[in-house]
Amino acid sequence: MKHTDIIEIFENSAFIDTDVTVCGWVRTSRDSKNMAFIELNDGTSFKHLQIVIDKAEMTDIAEFMRLGTSLKVIGTVVKSAVAVDSVEINAKSIEILGACPLEYPLQKKRHTLEYLRTIPHLRVRTNTFNAVFRVRSVVSNAVHEYFQSRRFVYVHTPLITASDCEGAGEMFKVTTIGYSNDYKSEEDYNADDFFGKRAALSVSGQLEGEVAAMALGKIYTFGPSFRAEKSNTPRHVAEFWHVEPEVAFAELPDIIEIAEGLIKYIINAVLEKCPTELKFFDQHFEKGLIDKLTSVVNNDFAVMTYTEAIEHLLNADVKFQYPVEWGCDLMTEHERYISEEVCKKPVFLTNYPKEIKSFYMKQNDDGKTVAATDLLVPGVGEIIGCSEREADLEKLLDAMQKRGMTTEEYEHYIALRRFGSVPHSGFGLGLERMIMYVTGVQNIRDVILYPRTVGSIY
């Protein structure tokens, strides 16, 4: 269908005083004695295009005015009568492409985000989700730009795996058999399954990413990860998008520098390409958002050891829900206190106790900590988990043995330490948490098209 995108009407003044064809959905409408007005949106612009109807020329307009109706409009582009530096269309003809009934769920009143989650197929048409997914697109593109411009190789790691990268066992099983009483043991069941052994959806592409980095030097993966963690919190979903670089010949300070550069690059891209959307989020979701993001890109991130963070938490004049002691895994309330109250900006926490971190992290010389860091940001908590990887074969095997892990599932990963092992590092950035940070949206369910959470799937 030949038509002009609404974004082009707004951005190109050459359309003024010319006839155009536009298509879109009715977002709002109002009627008066002599004139009627429709706000049309086709998805190419956060801003709506006003369609002006002269009722002396067009009389039977009731069905055009219904919210959610899709229209094809032919008319003349003119300067807006009320909005400075904007345009509108004086309609000459209107055709209904898809009628919408009066019970359309998105009416003029403001709906709660909780309600909108019940209609994920329609919530994208609201201003909030229109803005969220525009920002998400820009953030995703910025990820690729950052790595590609620095000669990282983009690799696609498998989504079906036989190994648990995190060692936590919270994985979704992949099977073609399903429920059955025909097998005497789990081993028999797995042997008869599609792959002949246990298989699951990947929680991370890191292990395979390290394999690629040992040949290609600098790589990144960007795709979905799956975790069957029964956490019904505003920060957790079962399916999320994961950015994971792996870099050979890089120690912890090197990968921290890369991580900080990525965050600043993403934020700069959003500030440059999404000013209208950020203004909306600043007004409706987080006051001062634009100033916060501008400050982040103009200042260095803080760096603090885990031990120093524990001292701050123990001395804090705050009653935390979860007690704090050295060796504990920090909760969101602790992470936010450190980033929001102590540092007042993003902070890399380094050198965590080895017992609370994954088996693959490089063991420090103190015998108690690992060369790991989490990036904590105000308003969200952790958005990056990062570490130097253990390159010493004996130390890696010892860490796996102490966790009761079987080496058979990790043969290729272990072999990397036998054949030309090098210092190497990487991190994982949760895309949805990054979008929460740059938009001020507080629930991860509201920055992904179809949130998958425990007990809930559409």
C-alpha positions as CSV (number, residue, x, y, z in Angstrom):
1,M,0.0,0.0,0.0
2,K,1.6,3.2,-1.1
3,H,1.8,5.8,1.7
4,T,4.2,8.1,3.5
5,D,5.5,7.3,6.9
6,I,4.3,9.8,9.5
7,I,7.9,10.4,10.7
8,E,8.7,11.7,7.3
9,I,5.8,14.2,7.4
10,F,7.2,15.6,10.6
11,E,10.9,15.7,9.5
12,N,10.6,17.0,5.9
13,S,9.2,20.5,5.4
14,A,9.0,19.8,1.7
15,F,5.7,18.0,2.3
16,I,4.0,21.2,3.4
17,D,1.2,22.3,1.0
18,T,1.4,18.9,-0.8
19,D,-1.1,16.1,-0.8
20,V,0.0,12.9,0.9
21,T,-1.4,9.5,1.9
22,V,-0.8,8.3,5.5
23,C,-2.0,5.3,7.4
24,G,-2.2,4.6,11.1
25,W,-4.3,3.9,14.1
26,V,-6.6,6.3,15.9
27,R,-4.9,7.1,19.2
28,T,-7.3,9.9,20.3
29,S,-10.1,11.9,18.7
30,R,-12.4,14.8,19.5
31,D,-15.4,16.2,17.9
32,S,-16.8,19.8,17.8
33,K,-19.6,21.5,16.0
34,N,-17.8,22.3,12.7
35,M,-14.6,20.4,12.9
36,A,-13.3,17.0,14.1
37,F,-9.7,16.0,15.0
38,I,-8.0,12.6,15.0
39,E,-4.5,11.9,16.4
40,L,-3.0,9.2,14.1
41,N,0.0,7.1,14.8
42,D,1.6,4.6,12.4
43,G,4.4,3.4,14.7
44,T,7.2,5.3,12.9
45,S,7.0,8.2,15.3
46,F,6.4,8.6,19.0
47,K,4.5,11.8,18.2
48,H,1.0,11.6,16.7
49,L,-0.1,13.3,13.5
50,Q,-3.2,15.4,13.8
51,I,-5.9,14.8,11.1
52,V,-8.3,17.8,10.7
53,I,-11.7,17.0,9.4
54,D,-14.0,19.7,8.1
55,K,-17.5,18.4,8.8
56,A,-18.9,20.6,6.0
57,E,-16.9,18.4,3.6
58,M,-17.2,15.1,5.4
59,T,-20.4,14.3,7.4
60,D,-20.5,10.6,8.2
61,I,-17.4,10.4,10.4
62,A,-18.5,8.5,13.6
63,E,-16.7,5.3,12.7
64,F,-13.5,7.2,11.9
65,M,-13.3,8.5,15.4
66,R,-13.3,5.2,17.3
67,L,-10.0,4.6,19.2
68,G,-8.0,1.7,17.8
69,T,-9.5,2.0,14.3
70,S,-6.9,1.8,11.5
71,L,-7.3,4.4,8.7
72,K,-6.0,5.5,5.4
73,V,-6.1,9.2,5.0
74,I,-5.5,11.4,2.0
75,G,-5.1,15.1,2.6
76,T,-2.9,18.2,2.5
77,V,0.0,18.8,4.8
78,V,-0.2,22.3,6.4
79,K,1.5,24.0,9.3
80,S,-0.2,23.3,12.6
81,A,-2.6,26.0,13.7
82,V,-1.6,25.6,17.4
83,A,1.7,23.6,17.7
84,V,4.9,25.5,17.0
85,D,7.1,23.9,14.4
86,S,4.7,21.1,13.6
87,V,2.3,20.1,10.9
88,E,-1.1,18.5,10.5
89,I,-3.2,17.2,7.6
90,N,-6.4,18.6,6.3
91,A,-8.3,15.5,5.3
92,K,-9.8,15.1,1.8
93,S,-10.8,11.4,2.1
94,I,-10.6,8.8,4.8
95,E,-10.9,5.0,4.4
96,I,-11.3,2.5,7.2
97,L,-8.7,-0.3,6.9
98,G,-9.7,-2.1,10.1
99,A,-12.8,-1.2,12.2
100,C,-12.5,-1.2,16.0
101,P,-15.5,-1.9,18.3
102,L,-16.5,0.3,21.2
103,E,-15.2,-2.2,23.7
104,Y,-11.6,-1.6,22.6
105,P,-9.7,-1.9,25.9
106,L,-7.5,1.2,25.5
107,Q,-9.7,4.1,26.1
108,K,-8.7,7.7,26.9
109,K,-8.3,7.1,30.6
110,R,-4.8,6.3,31.9
111,H,-4.4,2.6,32.5
112,T,-2.1,1.1,35.1
113,L,0.9,-0.9,34.0
114,E,-0.4,-3.9,35.9
115,Y,-3.6,-3.8,33.8
116,L,-1.7,-3.3,30.5
117,R,0.3,-6.5,31.3
118,T,-3.0,-8.4,30.9
119,I,-3.3,-7.2,27.3
120,P,0.3,-7.5,25.9
121,H,-1.0,-7.7,22.4
122,L,-2.5,-4.2,22.6
123,R,-0.3,-2.4,25.2
124,V,2.3,-1.5,22.6
125,R,-0.2,1.0,21.2
126,T,0.1,3.1,24.4
127,N,2.5,6.0,24.7
128,T,4.5,4.2,27.4
129,F,5.2,1.1,25.4
130,N,5.6,3.0,22.1
131,A,8.4,4.8,23.9
132,V,9.8,1.8,25.6
133,F,10.2,-0.2,22.4
134,R,11.7,2.7,20.5
135,V,14.4,3.0,23.2
136,R,14.9,-0.8,23.2
137,S,15.6,-0.7,19.5
138,V,18.1,2.1,19.8
139,V,19.8,0.4,22.8
140,S,20.1,-2.9,20.8
141,N,21.6,-1.2,17.8
142,A,24.0,0.7,20.0
143,V,25.3,-2.6,21.4
144,H,26.2,-3.8,18.0
145,E,27.7,-0.5,17.0
146,Y,29.9,-0.4,20.1
147,F,31.4,-3.9,19.6
148,Q,31.6,-3.8,15.8
149,S,33.4,-0.5,15.8
150,R,36.0,-2.1,18.1
151,R,36.5,-5.1,15.9
152,F,34.7,-7.6,18.1
153,V,33.4,-10.6,16.2
154,Y,29.6,-11.3,16.7
155,V,29.0,-15.0,17.3
156,H,25.9,-17.0,17.8
157,T,26.1,-19.4,20.7
158,P,23.7,-22.3,21.1
159,L,20.4,-22.0,22.9
160,I,20.2,-25.7,23.6
161,T,23.0,-27.0,25.8
162,A,24.1,-29.9,28.0
163,S,26.0,-27.8,30.5
164,D,24.9,-25.3,33.2
165,C,27.0,-22.3,32.9
166,E,26.1,-20.9,36.3
167,G,26.1,-24.3,38.1
168,A,22.8,-23.4,39.9
169,G,20.6,-26.0,38.1
170,E,17.9,-23.5,37.4
171,M,17.4,-24.6,33.7
172,F,14.5,-25.4,31.5
173,K,14.6,-29.0,30.3
174,V,14.4,-29.7,26.6
175,T,12.8,-33.0,25.7
176,T,10.8,-34.7,23.0
177,I,9.5,-37.4,25.3
178,G,7.6,-35.5,27.9
179,Y,5.9,-37.2,30.8
180,S,6.4,-41.0,30.9
181,N,6.5,-43.9,33.3
182,D,8.3,-46.2,30.8
183,Y,11.8,-45.5,32.1
184,K,13.4,-47.0,35.3
185,S,15.9,-44.1,35.7
186,E,16.6,-40.6,34.6
187,E,19.7,-42.0,32.8
188,D,17.4,-44.3,30.7
189,Y,15.0,-41.5,30.0
190,N,17.8,-39.1,28.8
191,A,19.5,-41.9,26.7
192,D,16.2,-42.4,24.8
193,D,15.7,-38.6,24.3
194,F,16.5,-36.6,21.2
195,F,20.1,-35.9,22.0
196,G,20.8,-39.1,23.9
197,K,21.6,-37.1,27.1
198,R,20.1,-34.4,29.3
199,A,19.5,-31.1,27.4
200,A,18.3,-27.7,28.5
201,L,17.8,-24.1,27.4
202,S,20.9,-22.1,27.9
203,V,21.3,-19.7,30.8
204,S,24.2,-18.0,29.2
205,G,26.4,-18.2,26.1
206,Q,29.6,-17.6,28.1
207,L,31.1,-21.0,28.0
208,E,30.8,-21.3,24.2
209,G,31.8,-17.6,24.0
210,E,35.1,-18.4,25.7
211,V,35.7,-21.1,23.1
212,A,35.3,-18.5,20.3
213,A,37.4,-15.9,22.1
214,M,40.3,-18.4,22.3
215,A,40.5,-18.2,18.5
216,L,39.0,-14.9,17.5
217,G,40.3,-12.8,20.4
218,K,37.4,-10.4,21.0
219,I,33.8,-11.7,20.5
220,Y,30.3,-10.9,21.8
221,T,27.0,-12.7,21.8
222,F,23.6,-11.0,21.9
223,G,20.6,-13.2,22.2
224,P,18.1,-14.7,24.6
225,S,18.9,-16.6,27.8
226,F,16.5,-18.7,29.9
227,R,16.5,-19.2,33.7
228,A,14.0,-21.3,35.6
229,E,14.6,-19.2,38.8
230,K,11.3,-18.9,40.7
231,S,11.9,-15.2,41.5
232,N,8.7,-13.2,41.2
233,T,10.5,-9.8,41.6
234,P,10.5,-6.6,39.4
235,R,13.9,-7.5,38.2
236,H,13.5,-11.1,37.0
237,V,12.0,-12.8,34.0
238,A,12.5,-16.4,32.8
239,E,13.4,-15.3,29.3
240,F,15.6,-12.2,28.8
241,W,18.1,-10.8,26.3
242,H,21.8,-11.1,27.2
243,V,24.8,-9.2,25.9
244,E,28.0,-11.2,26.6
245,P,31.5,-10.2,25.4
246,E,34.5,-12.4,25.9
247,V,38.0,-11.0,25.5
248,A,41.3,-12.9,25.3
249,F,44.4,-11.4,26.9
250,A,42.2,-9.2,29.2
251,E,42.4,-9.0,33.0
252,L,39.7,-7.6,35.3
253,P,40.7,-3.9,34.9
254,D,40.6,-4.3,31.1
255,I,37.1,-5.8,31.0
256,I,35.8,-3.1,33.5
257,E,37.0,-0.5,31.1
258,I,35.1,-2.2,28.2
259,A,32.0,-2.5,30.3
260,E,32.0,1.2,31.3
261,G,32.6,2.2,27.7
262,L,29.6,0.1,26.6
263,I,27.2,1.6,29.2
264,K,28.2,5.2,28.3
265,Y,28.0,4.5,24.5
266,I,24.4,3.1,25.0
267,I,23.3,6.1,27.1
268,N,24.8,8.6,24.6
269,A,22.9,6.9,21.8
270,V,19.6,7.1,23.7
271,L,20.2,10.8,24.6
272,E,21.0,11.6,20.9
273,K,18.3,9.5,19.2
274,C,15.4,9.4,21.7
275,P,15.0,12.9,23.0
276,T,11.2,12.9,22.8
277,E,10.9,9.5,24.5
278,L,13.3,10.5,27.3
279,K,11.3,13.7,27.9
280,F,8.2,11.5,28.3
281,F,10.0,9.2,30.7
282,D,11.4,12.1,32.6
283,Q,7.9,13.6,33.0
284,H,6.0,10.4,33.8
285,F,8.4,7.8,35.3
286,E,11.6,9.3,36.8
287,K,12.0,13.1,37.4
288,G,15.5,14.1,36.6
289,L,16.1,11.1,34.3
290,I,17.8,13.2,31.5
291,D,20.1,15.0,34.0
292,K,21.0,11.6,35.6
293,L,21.9,10.0,32.2
294,T,23.9,13.1,31.1
295,S,25.8,13.0,34.4
296,V,26.6,9.3,33.9
297,V,28.2,9.8,30.5
298,N,30.2,12.8,31.7
299,N,31.7,11.2,34.8
300,D,33.8,8.1,35.7
301,F,32.2,5.2,37.4
302,A,33.1,4.4,41.0
303,V,35.1,1.3,41.9
304,M,34.8,-0.3,45.4
305,T,35.7,-3.7,46.8
306,Y,33.1,-6.0,48.2
307,T,34.7,-5.8,51.6
308,E,34.5,-2.0,51.6
309,A,30.8,-2.2,50.6
310,I,30.1,-4.6,53.5
311,E,31.7,-2.0,55.8
312,H,29.4,0.7,54.5
313,L,26.3,-1.5,54.9
314,L,27.2,-2.5,58.4
315,N,27.7,1.2,59.4
316,A,24.6,2.4,57.5
317,D,21.9,4.0,59.6
318,V,19.3,1.8,57.8
319,K,17.4,-1.2,58.8
320,F,17.8,-3.7,55.9
321,Q,15.3,-6.5,55.4
322,Y,18.2,-8.9,54.9
323,P,21.1,-9.0,57.4
324,V,24.6,-8.2,56.2
325,E,27.8,-9.9,57.0
326,W,31.0,-10.6,55.0
327,G,30.4,-13.6,52.8
328,C,26.7,-12.9,52.2
329,D,25.3,-12.5,48.7
330,L,24.2,-8.9,48.3
331,M,20.5,-8.3,47.8
332,T,18.9,-5.6,45.7
333,E,18.4,-3.3,48.7
334,H,22.1,-3.5,49.5
335,E,23.1,-2.9,45.9
336,R,20.9,0.1,45.6
337,Y,22.1,1.6,48.9
338,I,25.7,1.4,47.7
339,S,25.0,2.9,44.3
340,E,22.3,5.4,45.4
341,E,23.4,6.5,48.9
342,V,27.2,5.8,49.1
343,C,28.4,6.4,45.6
344,K,25.5,8.3,44.1
345,K,26.4,6.9,40.6
346,P,27.2,3.6,38.9
347,V,29.8,1.6,40.9
348,F,31.8,-1.5,40.1
349,L,32.0,-3.8,43.2
350,T,35.1,-6.0,42.9
351,N,36.7,-9.1,44.6
352,Y,33.6,-11.0,45.9
353,P,33.9,-14.0,48.2
354,K,34.6,-17.1,46.0
355,E,31.8,-19.1,47.7
356,I,29.1,-16.9,46.4
357,K,30.4,-16.6,42.8
358,S,30.6,-19.0,39.9
359,F,33.2,-21.8,39.5
360,Y,34.8,-20.2,36.4
361,M,36.0,-17.0,38.1
362,K,39.7,-16.4,38.6
363,Q,40.7,-17.1,42.2
364,N,42.7,-14.2,43.8
365,D,45.9,-14.8,45.7
366,D,44.2,-14.2,49.1
367,G,42.5,-17.6,48.7
368,K,39.1,-16.0,49.8
369,T,38.0,-13.9,46.9
370,V,37.7,-14.0,43.1
371,A,38.5,-11.4,40.4
372,A,34.8,-10.6,39.8
373,T,32.8,-7.4,39.7
374,D,29.2,-6.4,39.4
375,L,28.1,-3.1,38.0
376,L,25.5,-1.5,40.3
377,V,23.4,1.4,39.1
378,P,21.0,3.7,41.0
379,G,17.3,2.7,40.7
380,V,18.0,-0.9,39.4
381,G,20.9,-2.5,41.3
382,E,23.1,-5.0,39.3
383,I,23.0,-4.7,35.5
384,I,26.4,-6.3,34.7
385,G,28.1,-9.4,36.1
386,C,31.7,-9.5,35.2
387,S,34.9,-11.5,35.9
388,E,38.3,-12.5,34.8
389,R,38.0,-16.2,34.0
390,E,40.1,-18.9,35.7
391,A,42.9,-19.8,33.3
392,D,44.6,-22.2,35.6
393,L,43.5,-25.8,34.9
394,E,44.1,-27.1,38.4
395,K,42.3,-24.3,40.1
396,L,39.4,-24.6,37.8
397,L,39.1,-28.4,38.4
398,D,39.4,-27.8,42.1
399,A,36.6,-25.2,42.1
400,M,34.4,-27.6,40.1
401,Q,35.1,-30.5,42.5
402,K,34.2,-28.5,45.5
403,R,30.9,-27.7,44.0
404,G,30.2,-31.3,43.2
405,M,30.2,-30.6,39.4
406,T,30.8,-33.4,36.9
407,T,33.6,-32.6,34.4
408,E,32.0,-34.7,31.6
409,E,29.6,-31.9,30.7
410,Y,32.4,-29.3,30.5
411,E,35.0,-31.2,28.5
412,H,35.5,-28.6,25.8
413,Y,35.6,-25.8,28.4
414,I,38.2,-27.5,30.5
415,A,40.3,-28.4,27.4
416,L,40.8,-24.7,26.7
417,R,43.1,-24.6,29.8
418,R,45.2,-27.4,28.3
419,F,45.8,-25.9,24.9
420,G,47.4,-22.5,25.1
421,S,45.4,-21.0,28.0
422,V,45.6,-17.2,28.3
423,P,44.2,-14.6,30.8
424,H,40.7,-13.7,29.5
425,S,37.7,-11.9,30.8
426,G,34.0,-11.2,30.0
427,F,30.7,-10.0,31.3
428,G,27.0,-10.3,30.9
429,L,24.7,-7.3,30.5
430,G,20.9,-7.9,30.9
431,L,19.3,-5.9,28.1
432,E,16.1,-5.4,29.9
433,R,17.8,-4.1,33.1
434,M,19.7,-1.6,30.9
435,I,16.4,-0.4,29.4
436,M,14.9,0.0,32.9
437,Y,17.9,2.2,33.8
438,V,17.7,4.5,30.8
439,T,13.8,4.8,31.0
440,G,13.1,4.9,34.7
441,V,10.6,2.1,34.2
442,Q,10.7,0.1,37.5
443,N,9.4,-3.4,36.4
444,I,11.3,-5.6,34.0
445,R,7.9,-6.9,32.7
446,D,7.3,-3.5,31.2
447,V,10.4,-3.4,29.0
448,I,10.0,-6.7,27.1
449,L,7.3,-7.5,24.6
450,Y,6.0,-10.7,26.2
451,P,7.3,-11.2,29.8
452,R,7.8,-14.8,30.8
453,T,7.5,-15.2,34.6
454,V,6.9,-18.0,37.0
455,G,3.3,-19.1,36.6
456,S,2.6,-16.8,33.7
457,I,2.9,-17.2,30.0
458,Y,0.7,-15.8,27.2
